[in-house]
Amino acid sequence: FKNEVKTRYCNGGLQRESMGVCFLEGRSYRQLLSEKLPQLEPGEIVDREGHVVGCHGGYAYYTIGQKRGLETSLPNVAVVAIDVRRNRVIVGNDSELLHRTLIVRESHLPDPHRLFDSPDIRVKIRGIGRNPEGFASIRPDGHERLHVELTDAAWAPAKGQPVVFYQNELVLGGGILEDYRP
């Protein structure tokens, strides 16, 4: 069915499938952001210790894990955090982007027992980061959130991304990434 819909969509003269921001009407995503967020101001790029290593044109132009376009005095760094309140982009090493523990909020679980009791659950995090390859154990944390332990770390998850739980090809539920830990 999916291929049929794609074929009709493309053959009907409509826009082709896109993994990026759709319907920009010829604008770049930076142009769209500057129109929607006119209050964006330049700020500092800092390392984990708070040392200024560069400057940015607006924190909204950066994503967790981004390496390109960073104007810093440090080689081979990536965005590891964004401090909106202080208008700072924080950079560090690739290894700082690996996380084995995820905290998920706003979860929707049709059959929670199946999710909590199954040893073969895989996790997919939607966004730029690389998804973990191994399995996960999932349990409620008592505060309406899920505590997810990954056997293989996820690379560059970002707060607010959708997290989906699979058993083979079956979706068992999902939620929103609230936090993560190494």
C-alpha positions as protocol buffer text, in pm:
chain_id: "A"
residue {
  index: 1
  type: PHE
  ca { x: 0 y: 0 z: 0 }
}
residue {
  index: 2
  type: LYS
  ca { x: 282 y: 243 z: 90 }
}
residue {
  index: 3
  type: ASN
  ca { x: 446 y: 201 z: -252 }
}
residue {
  index: 4
  type: GLU
  ca { x: 113 y: 249 z: -428 }
}
residue {
  index: 5
  type: VAL
  ca { x: 53 y: 575 z: -241 }
}
residue {
  index: 6
  type: LYS
  ca { x: 407 y: 695 z: -321 }
}
residue {
  index: 7
  type: THR
  ca { x: 361 y: 611 z: -690 }
}
residue {
  index: 8
  type: ARG
  ca { x: 30 y: 796 z: -712 }
}
residue {
  index: 9
  type: TYR
  ca { x: 169 y: 1089 z: -519 }
}
residue {
  index: 10
  type: CYS
  ca { x: 477 y: 1122 z: -743 }
}
residue {
  index: 11
  type: ASN
  ca { x: 294 y: 1052 z: -1071 }
}
residue {
  index: 12
  type: GLY
  ca { x: 26 y: 1304 z: -982 }
}
residue {
  index: 13
  type: GLY
  ca { x: 277 y: 1588 z: -1007 }
}
residue {
  index: 14
  type: LEU
  ca { x: 302 y: 1637 z: -633 }
}
residue {
  index: 15
  type: GLN
  ca { x: 622 y: 1693 z: -442 }
}
residue {
  index: 16
  type: ARG
  ca { x: 855 y: 1392 z: -402 }
}
residue {
  index: 17
  type: GLU
  ca { x: 913 y: 1229 z: -65 }
}
residue {
  index: 18
  type: SER
  ca { x: 1141 y: 1428 z: 164 }
}
residue {
  index: 19
  type: MET
  ca { x: 1319 y: 1353 z: 490 }
}
residue {
  index: 20
  type: GLY
  ca { x: 1376 y: 1726 z: 551 }
}
residue {
  index: 21
  type: VAL
  ca { x: 1153 y: 2021 z: 626 }
}
residue {
  index: 22
  type: CYS
  ca { x: 867 y: 2015 z: 375 }
}
residue {
  index: 23
  type: PHE
  ca { x: 676 y: 2299 z: 211 }
}
residue {
  index: 24
  type: LEU
  ca { x: 943 y: 2567 z: 247 }
}
residue {
  index: 25
  type: GLU
  ca { x: 832 y: 2730 z: -78 }
}
residue {
  index: 26
  type: GLY
  ca { x: 1190 y: 2773 z: -201 }
}
residue {
  index: 27
  type: ARG
  ca { x: 1331 y: 2898 z: 128 }
}
residue {
  index: 28
  type: SER
  ca { x: 1609 y: 2730 z: 326 }
}
residue {
  index: 29
  type: TYR
  ca { x: 1530 y: 2607 z: 677 }
}
residue {
  index: 30
  type: ARG
  ca { x: 1750 y: 2891 z: 810 }
}
residue {
  index: 31
  type: GLN
  ca { x: 1532 y: 3147 z: 630 }
}
residue {
  index: 32
  type: LEU
  ca { x: 1219 y: 2986 z: 774 }
}
residue {
  index: 33
  type: LEU
  ca { x: 1363 y: 2988 z: 1126 }
}
residue {
  index: 34
  type: SER
  ca { x: 1472 y: 3352 z: 1100 }
}
residue {
  index: 35
  type: GLU
  ca { x: 1118 y: 3445 z: 987 }
}
residue {
  index: 36
  type: LYS
  ca { x: 948 y: 3242 z: 1262 }
}
residue {
  index: 37
  type: LEU
  ca { x: 1202 y: 3327 z: 1535 }
}
residue {
  index: 38
  type: PRO
  ca { x: 1307 y: 3689 z: 1469 }
}
residue {
  index: 39
  type: GLN
  ca { x: 1438 y: 3719 z: 1826 }
}
residue {
  index: 40
  type: LEU
  ca { x: 1729 y: 3480 z: 1749 }
}
residue {
  index: 41
  type: GLU
  ca { x: 2057 y: 3644 z: 1833 }
}
residue {
  index: 42
  type: PRO
  ca { x: 2422 y: 3546 z: 1790 }
}
residue {
  index: 43
  type: GLY
  ca { x: 2577 y: 3379 z: 2092 }
}
residue {
  index: 44
  type: GLU
  ca { x: 2871 y: 3183 z: 2224 }
}
residue {
  index: 45
  type: ILE
  ca { x: 2989 y: 2835 z: 2139 }
}
residue {
  index: 46
  type: VAL
  ca { x: 3145 y: 2690 z: 2454 }
}
residue {
  index: 47
  type: ASP
  ca { x: 3311 y: 2368 z: 2563 }
}
residue {
  index: 48
  type: ARG
  ca { x: 3182 y: 2163 z: 2860 }
}
residue {
  index: 49
  type: GLU
  ca { x: 3384 y: 2376 z: 3103 }
}
residue {
  index: 50
  type: GLY
  ca { x: 3223 y: 2695 z: 2971 }
}
residue {
  index: 51
  type: HIS
  ca { x: 3528 y: 2826 z: 2782 }
}
residue {
  index: 52
  type: VAL
  ca { x: 3426 y: 3028 z: 2477 }
}
residue {
  index: 53
  type: VAL
  ca { x: 3559 y: 2851 z: 2166 }
}
residue {
  index: 54
  type: GLY
  ca { x: 3355 y: 3028 z: 1898 }
}
residue {
  index: 55
  type: CYS
  ca { x: 3031 y: 3205 z: 1818 }
}
residue {
  index: 56
  type: HIS
  ca { x: 2704 y: 3111 z: 1650 }
}
residue {
  index: 57
  type: GLY
  ca { x: 2438 y: 3300 z: 1457 }
}
residue {
  index: 58
  type: GLY
  ca { x: 2144 y: 3162 z: 1659 }
}
residue {
  index: 59
  type: TYR
  ca { x: 2108 y: 2845 z: 1868 }
}
residue {
  index: 60
  type: ALA
  ca { x: 1805 y: 2725 z: 1668 }
}
residue {
  index: 61
  type: TYR
  ca { x: 2027 y: 2666 z: 1365 }
}
residue {
  index: 62
  type: TYR
  ca { x: 2208 y: 2380 z: 1543 }
}
residue {
  index: 63
  type: THR
  ca { x: 2114 y: 2024 z: 1634 }
}
residue {
  index: 64
  type: ILE
  ca { x: 2257 y: 1771 z: 1878 }
}
residue {
  index: 65
  type: GLY
  ca { x: 2532 y: 1577 z: 1701 }
}
residue {
  index: 66
  type: GLN
  ca { x: 2594 y: 1843 z: 1437 }
}
residue {
  index: 67
  type: LYS
  ca { x: 2955 y: 1878 z: 1324 }
}
residue {
  index: 68
  type: ARG
  ca { x: 2931 y: 2088 z: 1008 }
}
residue {
  index: 69
  type: GLY
  ca { x: 2916 y: 2462 z: 1022 }
}
residue {
  index: 70
  type: LEU
  ca { x: 3066 y: 2498 z: 1369 }
}
residue {
  index: 71
  type: GLU
  ca { x: 3303 y: 2791 z: 1377 }
}
residue {
  index: 72
  type: THR
  ca { x: 3523 y: 2700 z: 1672 }
}
residue {
  index: 73
  type: SER
  ca { x: 3888 y: 2699 z: 1770 }
}
residue {
  index: 74
  type: LEU
  ca { x: 3858 y: 2327 z: 1852 }
}
residue {
  index: 75
  type: PRO
  ca { x: 3902 y: 2054 z: 1590 }
}
residue {
  index: 76
  type: ASN
  ca { x: 3665 y: 1758 z: 1551 }
}
residue {
  index: 77
  type: VAL
  ca { x: 3388 y: 1862 z: 1787 }
}
residue {
  index: 78
  type: ALA
  ca { x: 3012 y: 1816 z: 1772 }
}
residue {
  index: 79
  type: VAL
  ca { x: 2716 y: 1987 z: 1937 }
}
residue {
  index: 80
  type: VAL
  ca { x: 2653 y: 1798 z: 2261 }
}
residue {
  index: 81
  type: ALA
  ca { x: 2396 y: 2035 z: 2416 }
}
residue {
  index: 82
  type: ILE
  ca { x: 2211 y: 2359 z: 2355 }
}
residue {
  index: 83
  type: ASP
  ca { x: 2152 y: 2602 z: 2641 }
}
residue {
  index: 84
  type: VAL
  ca { x: 1857 y: 2809 z: 2520 }
}
residue {
  index: 85
  type: ARG
  ca { x: 1835 y: 3015 z: 2838 }
}
residue {
  index: 86
  type: ARG
  ca { x: 2197 y: 3138 z: 2806 }
}
residue {
  index: 87
  type: ASN
  ca { x: 2195 y: 3136 z: 2421 }
}
residue {
  index: 88
  type: ARG
  ca { x: 2487 y: 2896 z: 2407 }
}
residue {
  index: 89
  type: VAL
  ca { x: 2580 y: 2601 z: 2190 }
}
residue {
  index: 90
  type: ILE
  ca { x: 2792 y: 2349 z: 2381 }
}
residue {
  index: 91
  type: VAL
  ca { x: 3044 y: 2136 z: 2194 }
}
residue {
  index: 92
  type: GLY
  ca { x: 3240 y: 1826 z: 2289 }
}
residue {
  index: 93
  type: ASN
  ca { x: 3368 y: 1490 z: 2170 }
}
residue {
  index: 94
  type: ASP
  ca { x: 3168 y: 1224 z: 1986 }
}
residue {
  index: 95
  type: SER
  ca { x: 3186 y: 995 z: 2288 }
}
residue {
  index: 96
  type: GLU
  ca { x: 2976 y: 1245 z: 2488 }
}
residue {
  index: 97
  type: LEU
  ca { x: 2687 y: 1177 z: 2250 }
}
residue {
  index: 98
  type: LEU
  ca { x: 2656 y: 807 z: 2342 }
}
residue {
  index: 99
  type: HIS
  ca { x: 2377 y: 728 z: 2589 }
}
residue {
  index: 100
  type: ARG
  ca { x: 2258 y: 392 z: 2727 }
}
residue {
  index: 101
  type: THR
  ca { x: 1979 y: 517 z: 2954 }
}
residue {
  index: 102
  type: LEU
  ca { x: 1673 y: 700 z: 2825 }
}
residue {
  index: 103
  type: ILE
  ca { x: 1386 y: 855 z: 3018 }
}
residue {
  index: 104
  type: VAL
  ca { x: 1065 y: 861 z: 2811 }
}
residue {
  index: 105
  type: ARG
  ca { x: 753 y: 1065 z: 2893 }
}
residue {
  index: 106
  type: GLU
  ca { x: 404 y: 1079 z: 2741 }
}
residue {
  index: 107
  type: SER
  ca { x: 420 y: 711 z: 2655 }
}
residue {
  index: 108
  type: HIS
  ca { x: 140 y: 523 z: 2479 }
}
residue {
  index: 109
  type: LEU
  ca { x: 148 y: 149 z: 2547 }
}
residue {
  index: 110
  type: PRO
  ca { x: -145 y: -66 z: 2431 }
}
residue {
  index: 111
  type: ASP
  ca { x: -1 y: -373 z: 2612 }
}
residue {
  index: 112
  type: PRO
  ca { x: 248 y: -259 z: 2879 }
}
residue {
  index: 113
  type: HIS
  ca { x: 308 y: -611 z: 3015 }
}
residue {
  index: 114
  type: ARG
  ca { x: 427 y: -733 z: 2676 }
}
residue {
  index: 115
  type: LEU
  ca { x: 670 y: -442 z: 2658 }
}
residue {
  index: 116
  type: PHE
  ca { x: 801 y: -483 z: 3013 }
}
residue {
  index: 117
  type: ASP
  ca { x: 828 y: -863 z: 3003 }
}
residue {
  index: 118
  type: SER
  ca { x: 984 y: -919 z: 2659 }
}
residue {
  index: 119
  type: PRO
  ca { x: 1361 y: -965 z: 2622 }
}
residue {
  index: 120
  type: ASP
  ca { x: 1367 y: -878 z: 2249 }
}
residue {
  index: 121
  type: ILE
  ca { x: 1254 y: -513 z: 2242 }
}
residue {
  index: 122
  type: ARG
  ca { x: 1430 y: -275 z: 2005 }
}
residue {
  index: 123
  type: VAL
  ca { x: 1422 y: 102 z: 2030 }
}
residue {
  index: 124
  type: LYS
  ca { x: 1416 y: 355 z: 1748 }
}
residue {
  index: 125
  type: ILE
  ca { x: 1474 y: 723 z: 1811 }
}
residue {
  index: 126
  type: ARG
  ca { x: 1349 y: 945 z: 1532 }
}
residue {
  index: 127
  type: GLY
  ca { x: 1584 y: 1221 z: 1429 }
}
residue {
  index: 128
  type: ILE
  ca { x: 1943 y: 1266 z: 1326 }
}
residue {
  index: 129
  type: GLY
  ca { x: 2112 y: 1029 z: 1572 }
}
residue {
  index: 130
  type: ARG
  ca { x: 2211 y: 671 z: 1495 }
}
residue {
  index: 131
  type: ASN
  ca { x: 1971 y: 419 z: 1648 }
}
residue {
  index: 132
  type: PRO
  ca { x: 2098 y: 158 z: 1892 }
}
residue {
  index: 133
  type: GLU
  ca { x: 2151 y: -189 z: 1742 }
}
residue {
  index: 134
  type: GLY
  ca { x: 2086 y: -408 z: 2046 }
}
residue {
  index: 135
  type: PHE
  ca { x: 1790 y: -474 z: 2269 }
}
residue {
  index: 136
  type: ALA
  ca { x: 1642 y: -272 z: 2554 }
}
residue {
  index: 137
  type: SER
  ca { x: 1484 y: -338 z: 2889 }
}
residue {
  index: 138
  type: ILE
  ca { x: 1201 y: -105 z: 2980 }
}
residue {
  index: 139
  type: ARG
  ca { x: 1029 y: -41 z: 3311 }
}
residue {
  index: 140
  type: PRO
  ca { x: 803 y: 227 z: 3455 }
}
residue {
  index: 141
  type: ASP
  ca { x: 982 y: 463 z: 3691 }
}
residue {
  index: 142
  type: GLY
  ca { x: 684 y: 543 z: 3915 }
}
residue {
  index: 143
  type: HIS
  ca { x: 649 y: 900 z: 3785 }
}
residue {
  index: 144
  type: GLU
  ca { x: 452 y: 829 z: 3465 }
}
residue {
  index: 145
  type: ARG
  ca { x: 775 y: 788 z: 3271 }
}
residue {
  index: 146
  type: LEU
  ca { x: 963 y: 491 z: 3131 }
}
residue {
  index: 147
  type: HIS
  ca { x: 1321 y: 402 z: 3219 }
}
residue {
  index: 148
  type: VAL
  ca { x: 1490 y: 246 z: 2913 }
}
residue {
  index: 149
  type: GLU
  ca { x: 1823 y: 63 z: 2941 }
}
residue {
  index: 150
  type: LEU
  ca { x: 1994 y: -5 z: 2607 }
}
residue {
  index: 151
  type: THR
  ca { x: 2245 y: -285 z: 2548 }
}
residue {
  index: 152
  type: ASP
  ca { x: 2406 y: -68 z: 2275 }
}
residue {
  index: 153
  type: ALA
  ca { x: 2422 y: 306 z: 2326 }
}
residue {
  index: 154
  type: ALA
  ca { x: 2221 y: 546 z: 2112 }
}
residue {
  index: 155
  type: TRP
  ca { x: 2424 y: 818 z: 1941 }
}
residue {
  index: 156
  type: ALA
  ca { x: 2308 y: 1181 z: 1966 }
}
residue {
  index: 157
  type: PRO
  ca { x: 1954 y: 1145 z: 2099 }
}
residue {
  index: 158
  type: ALA
  ca { x: 1792 y: 1483 z: 2161 }
}
residue {
  index: 159
  type: LYS
  ca { x: 1526 y: 1572 z: 2413 }
}
residue {
  index: 160
  type: GLY
  ca { x: 1185 y: 1594 z: 2250 }
}
residue {
  index: 161
  type: GLN
  ca { x: 1247 y: 1325 z: 1987 }
}
residue {
  index: 162
  type: PRO
  ca { x: 994 y: 1044 z: 1943 }
}
residue {
  index: 163
  type: VAL
  ca { x: 1104 y: 705 z: 2082 }
}
residue {
  index: 164
  type: VAL
  ca { x: 933 y: 392 z: 1945 }
}
residue {
  index: 165
  type: PHE
  ca { x: 944 y: 38 z: 2089 }
}
residue {
  index: 166
  type: TYR
  ca { x: 942 y: -262 z: 1854 }
}
residue {
  index: 167
  type: GLN
  ca { x: 925 y: -638 z: 1889 }
}
residue {
  index: 168
  type: ASN
  ca { x: 1035 y: -761 z: 1548 }
}
residue {
  index: 169
  type: GLU
  ca { x: 814 y: -552 z: 1313 }
}
residue {
  index: 170
  type: LEU
  ca { x: 536 y: -495 z: 1570 }
}
residue {
  index: 171
  type: VAL
  ca { x: 512 y: -152 z: 1732 }
}
residue {
  index: 172
  type: LEU
  ca { x: 450 y: -195 z: 2105 }
}
residue {
  index: 173
  type: GLY
  ca { x: 432 y: 173 z: 2190 }
}
residue {
  index: 174
  type: GLY
  ca { x: 628 y: 491 z: 2213 }
}
residue {
  index: 175
  type: GLY
  ca { x: 676 y: 824 z: 2379 }
}
residue {
  index: 176
  type: ILE
  ca { x: 888 y: 1138 z: 2388 }
}
residue {
  index: 177
  type: LEU
  ca { x: 1251 y: 1149 z: 2500 }
}
residue {
  index: 178
  type: GLU
  ca { x: 1268 y: 1356 z: 2817 }
}
residue {
  index: 179
  type: ASP
  ca { x: 1626 y: 1289 z: 2924 }
}
residue {
  index: 180
  type: TYR
  ca { x: 1923 y: 1058 z: 2880 }
}
residue {
  index: 181
  type: ARG
  ca { x: 2233 y: 940 z: 3063 }
}
residue {
  index: 182
  type: PRO
  ca { x: 2561 y: 782 z: 2954 }
}
